[in-house]
């Protein structure tokens, strides 16, 4: 039986607005940030080139619960993964 394969999501055509990111202890999530004014959760993942995913309309409570979760990857899978998102190219590293 073949495994289901999904194509990578295309980059968003929306304007990228940087959200300060904090490294986290997770096998799946590398960094997280939250913009309370825009209710936007920002994530980068441990696998891949470091693209930034913005999840709009995420409540502060959900962000706080993700930060406090024993397993951020499990919490992400159960509460965030299915939400709509905007994908942006990985930020360029400062030289």
Order of alpha helices (4+ residues) and beta strands (2+ residues): beta-beta-beta-beta-alpha-alpha-beta
